[in-house]
């Protein structure tokens, strides 16, 4: 289980999105550019490129080969190396990726990390990250979600 790092408030945030809906991803990332910029962002393939260009900050790109990024992310979560998982457009993710997404979500639940699977929840998580960055509370993420 992850424990908050009191010295470094930056969180490790993984973002998964269906890049067939790039406009939505770009708009969401641009709206949250400052908040995302204060954290370490992980994404795979095209999502990483879109995010990097939108928030103007390096994004750690996970393997983009077929399903590789999901496996890599699952491993990072299982090792306690991720704080937040955001899945945008979850309803648009292809059937061939559903099994990997299920495994990812299962691992995230086991590790007790914050998970958002729709934009409403993602927006709450992002606002919470912003509040944490201002020092409003030590444990915003676990308090809200």
JOPE-V947610 format. One record per residue. N is the residue number from 1. RES is the residue in one small letter. NEAR is the number of other ideal C-beta (glycine too) atoms within 10 Angstrom. D_CENTER is the distance of its C-alpha to the mean C-alpha in whole Angstrom. Layout:
N|RES|NEAR|D_CENTER  N|RES|NEAR|D_CENTER
This chain:
1|x|7|17  2|x|18|15  3|x|6|17  4|x|15|17  5|x|11|18  6|x|8|20  7|x|5|21  8|x|8|18  9|x|16|16  10|x|13|13  11|x|23|10  12|x|19|8  13|x|24|4  14|x|28|3  15|x|24|3  16|x|24|7  17|x|26|9  18|x|19|13  19|x|16|15  20|x|13|18  21|x|13|17  22|x|15|16  23|x|9|18  24|x|15|15  25|x|22|12  26|x|15|15  27|x|11|16  28|x|23|13  29|x|24|11  30|x|12|15  31|x|13|15  32|x|20|13  33|x|14|14  34|x|10|15  35|x|20|12  36|x|24|10  37|x|11|13  38|x|15|13  39|x|20|10  40|x|17|9  41|x|24|7  42|x|25|7  43|x|27|7  44|x|26|11  45|x|15|14  46|x|16|15  47|x|26|11  48|x|21|11  49|x|16|14  50|x|20|14  51|x|25|11  52|x|17|13  53|x|12|16  54|x|20|15  55|x|19|14  56|x|10|17  57|x|15|15  58|x|11|14  59|x|23|11  60|x|14|11  61|x|19|12  62|x|22|12  63|x|14|15  64|x|15|16  65|x|11|19  66|x|10|19  67|x|13|17  68|x|14|16  69|x|24|13  70|x|19|12  71|x|16|15  72|x|18|14  73|x|25|10  74|x|19|12  75|x|13|14  76|x|19|12  77|x|26|11  78|x|16|15  79|x|10|16  80|x|13|14  81|x|15|12  82|x|24|9  83|x|21|8  84|x|25|5  85|x|25|4  86|x|26|4  87|x|23|7  88|x|21|9  89|x|18|13  90|x|17|13  91|x|8|16  92|x|12|17  93|x|17|15  94|x|9|19  95|x|6|21  96|x|9|21  97|x|16|17  98|x|11|17  99|x|11|18  100|x|19|16  101|x|17|13  102|x|10|15  103|x|16|16  104|x|23|12  105|x|17|12  106|x|13|15  107|x|19|14  108|x|22|11  109|x|11|14  110|x|11|17  111|x|19|15  112|x|11|14  113|x|22|11  114|x|23|9  115|x|20|8  116|x|21|8  117|x|18|10  118|x|13|12  119|x|16|12  120|x|9|14  121|x|16|12  122|x|20|9  123|x|15|12  124|x|14|13  125|x|24|10  126|x|21|10  127|x|14|14  128|x|22|13  129|x|23|12  130|x|16|14  131|x|16|17  132|x|23|16  133|x|16|16  134|x|9|20  135|x|9|21  136|x|10|22  137|x|13|21  138|x|11|20  139|x|10|18  140|x|22|16  141|x|19|13  142|x|13|16  143|x|11|18  144|x|15|16  145|x|14|14
